[in-house]
Amino acid sequence: MGFKIRLTLTMAILLLISVSCGNKKTENYDFQVSPDVLENNEAPQMEGSITDLENIFDDNAKDRLLQKIDLMQNEYNLPIFILTTASNEPFETFTEYSDNVGSQWDYCKDEEGILFILSSFMGELRVITCTKTETKISEEDFDYMINNILYESFRNESFEEGIIKALDFVESIFSKN
């Protein structure tokens, strides 16, 4: 057999092995925060309900968001926090970064709360909920909020409007309980 044929067969076999079911690919959601990750990678400092490191909200947008956040806290005892960031450094993925922030920030009150982490620069979004909050929002509602409300608004760079609409949706769920 010629060298080119052997090389082609070897490459084909290696490609087949790399995509076979025996080679389990680790997805972003497999990441777990361990104590050494927390020690070595500090989350950004929380600056109140809105930590806008990416500067995507002007003062009017922040005021509008804070009004909605206050309403959710006062009416439903549901703390809401928003973090914007242009980078997931020092982590390799945005999911790792978000998990680290979620572990380090004290955003739950009596196991209730929602943390929105977004990056317009990277086109990333994570929504992290506390234990009791998670039990009140079905998976279908959660998926609808992310895919139909947040992503649709964010595609149009309507970040403030997307979060307001998402909180309106959460409010409609909580008002039924």
C-alpha positions, 0 to 999 in steps of 0.5 A: 500500500502506498504512503498516501493511502496509508496516511489517508487511512490513518487520518480517517481512523483517527477522525473516526476514533475522535468522534466515536461514542467512546470519546465522551465530550465534556459540555459546559454544563459539566463544570463544577466549582471546587474550592481551589477554583474559588480560591484562585479566581475571584468573582467581580465585586458586586455593586448592588443589584446591577453590576454593569461592568460592560456599561451597556445600561445608561442611567435611565435604563438602570433606574427602570431596571431598579424599579422593577427589581424593587417591585420583585423584592417588595411584592414577591420577596424575590431578589434580582441581580444583574451582572454584565461583563465583556470577558470570562477571564480567567476562566476558559468558558462563560459557564465556568465564569458564571458558575464562579460568580453564582458561587461567590455572590450572595444573591439568594435570600431565604433560597429565593433569587435570580442572577442574570449574567450577560455579555453583549460583547461575547453574545452570552447569557446565563440565568441562575436561580436559587433553590426555592425560585427554581421550584416555582418556575417550570423548565418550560417556562424557564426555557421560554423566558430564555429563548423567546424573551431574553435571546430575542431582545438581546439579538436586537441589543435591547438588553434592558427591555429583555430583562424587564420582559423576563421579569414581567414573565416571572412576575406573572408566574409568581402572581399565580402562586 
